[in-house]
Amino acid sequence: MRLIRNLVRDKLGITSLLFLVLVMLMGVFAPIIAPHDPLAINMPLRYASPSWEHLLGNDHLGRDVLSRILYGIRASVLWIFLALIISVCIGTVMGFIAGYYRGIVDSIIMRICDVMLSFPVYVITIAIVGILGVGLENILFAFVLMKWAWFARIIRTSVLQYIEMEYVKYARTIGLSHRSIILRHILPLTFSDIAVVASSSMSSMILQISGLSFLGLGIKAPNAEWGMMLSEAREVMFTRPELMIAPGVAIISVVIGFNFLSDSLQVALNPELRQPSKIIE
Amino acid sequence: MLKVDHVDKSYNNNGFFKSSSRKILEDVSFECSQGECLGIIGESGSGKSTLGRLLIGIERPERGSIMINGESIFKRKNRKSKISVVFQDYRSSINPFFTVEDAILEPLRAINIEENLAVIIDKLLIQVGLSPSYKHKYPHELSGGEAQRVCIARAISTEPSYILFDEAISSLDVSIQLQILDLLKELKNSYKMGYIFITHDIQAATYICDRLLIFKDGRVQETIPTKDLHLVESPYAKKLLKNLILF
């Protein structure tokens, strides 16, 4: 509750949160709010400029850009967000186990992480897509498989740093359980690290999915995805540069939204970074 | 009553090819009865902080036992509300995300006290010489002495059998040290708790402790009541006293 109250006070934070929620809702309800079928080809309207009928114009096959952007939210934001949450959760659990209990468990988990991290993400993704077939879900699976190791390593380091704190020793002295020590004393402090790596990964994952879609490994051709829209626009970059604006702005604003939100979350969580509150006394 | 019985502790240096172990504590035994203040005096590296970690039950010795009222302190349940601790570093002693109130409530919540917690907190804060308005402050808004007082309030909140002070006053400046020592004396008289005072500061120790335990190289050199301090026998204790700068 305190977190929400502090976040509301931070205008930038609450704006980015509302923006991201709005974007995600638009993605979920794309079939209802999209003005046109994103796949309907309409050759007479090739490269048409924005009009009242097609607010963001039409692409090289005369498809409505606005509708494609709205449908693209599903692949570019919602699914990536889900994959990110899953890999952050796995990474957090593994990082906490390794950092908190240390010893042999730590060594085993860290060696597994080393193995995962020694493969380049793109290569392993292409390998997994090669085995399992083309499709967004396989790329996301590959991402979860690769990224958790990265999160686990960072979170472990963060846990190691806080576990030596004297309030943790105090909590152990008075006989608190490991669970409540982790939940009350370590997790809130590591959250800022988790938020930073997660939000920056969100951006890089959106861009990587775009890259892989461009290679033809992600979303299959007619379906909308922001990265793919961008690469389609790239072909006519010098004659019709305006086609890059819509997907470009969409990617940038979502990425910026996540970055601002993670900054604000850190401030909202950490009393040391917060402005002295005026309510007290 | 706290009973330390033939405790050994060593740390392993796990190298890649060979591991060596270094003995920190060797055959340490002593007792501390309820309401007594025992000072553990030793120089840096003598193993007194390791002993401190064993005494609060967060590390285990290789050999020997530490019992409180006949029960091992290495079981979490046995430590609850019986042992507490105040550390040297007041900056990291309180979770930065906790208010003073949250910090003091932590041990009280752990033992499910039924009474009115708000009243208890106000009372504790007054007892350690802070105004009840401090309870909404965060640790970074407190000075060193204030933070240490909050730690003391937190430590006495459950009226434990004994409290360990691990260099608890060493990082404070001299005038505040004296205030804290006086506060501790006062609290001891009203609560009848045992204190174990780990310090390198022999003057502070003689000011508050009933009995001193001189510690060197992981061994107990000598145990002596504070009033007979001039009668020490071991050569190390004599040297320690002689080197003391009196002012």
Interface residues (C-beta under 8 A of the other chain):
Chain A: M165 E166 Y167 K169 Y170 A171 R172 T173 I174 G175 L176 S177 R184 H185 P188 L189 L269 N270 P271 E272 P276 I280 E281
Chain B: R53 I56 G57 I58 R76 K77 N78 R79 K80 S81 I83 S84 V85 F87 D89 S92 S93 I94 N95 P96 F97 F98 A103 E106 P107 A110 S133 H136 K137 Y138 H140 E141 R154 T158
